[in-house]
Amino acid sequence: MEVFDHPDAMAAWSDTQRSLGRRIGFVPTMGALHEGHLALMGIAHQHADVVVASIFVNPLQFDRRDDFDRYPRPIDGDLHACRDVGVAAVYAPTAAAMYPPGFQTHVEPGSLADPLEGAGRPGHFRGVTTVVSKLLNAVRPHVAVFGQKDYQQLAVVRQMVRDLDMAVTIIGAPTVREGDGLALSSRNQRLTATQRSAAVCVPHGLDAAVAAYRTGERSAEALMASARSIIDAEPLARLEYLAIVDADTLDTVDMIERPARLVTAVWFGEVRLIDNMALDAPAP
Ligand code: AMP
């Protein structure tokens, strides 16, 4: 497995792969890899001959310095995990290679980036679109796989690729969960044991709304009430937002008449977790 820390070296490798007729699949990550990331790499393998993973904790997309500083960076374990799942090359650029002195150009997302995560984390998606553009330019993949776990991020990236005519296919991958339903996240490591137990209220709350939806409830207010009652009942949980949005536009909806998404951000102490589930099954 190759490891590159500079965009020029990464791009040279990718150009060689392309000249050999190989399709490149790409999974961008911030490291601290878990089964969710590895599942994305498996999906990339289904669509490509060689898979590249990137590991870069992008300072531009963090709105809180402490979150950036405390983000786990177990690089050795991450490289092993990549090798184990057959990744051909890891792109782990240094911050200096990504943002050298004099760096000044950013990719500005549109209104899809305004609500939800964008409202709570100013500048977050501008950091995401900028870094994803840079990563795509270095890795030059045919397909790139993103998790539905970060549902708004997936939507913002798809929109950017469409708007800027980027020659890459974006694939959305389902969320991988722990046995009790908690979505895998690098931030779960920072939960105390009691916070970890409490955090199960997030998937349980979302599940309750999905269950009500499946029995025919279509009022967003009623569905959100069923999720909120479970999350609010957990004393360690502090709900930042809970919303039902159109699956494509991310506009809030009152009555669900087309595919929608139930999305939430919940704090446990200093740790902020996000999750979402689909509300799109046909009426019973
Ligand atoms: P991150 O390292 O958190 O930036 O995530 C890198 C990629 O992995 C993003 O596309 C995430 O949406 C995806 N991802 C993170 N957690 C999960 C999960 N539990 N299941 C599936 N994909 C995930």
Boltz pocket constraint, residues with backbone or C-beta under 6 A from the ligand:
constraints:
  - pocket:
      binder: B
      contacts: [[A, 28], [A, 29], [A, 30], [A, 31], [A, 35], [A, 36], [A, 37], [A, 39], [A, 40], [A, 145], [A, 146], [A, 147], [A, 148], [A, 149], [A, 150], [A, 173], [A, 174], [A, 175], [A, 176], [A, 177], [A, 183], [A, 184], [A, 185], [A, 186]]
      max_distance: 6.0
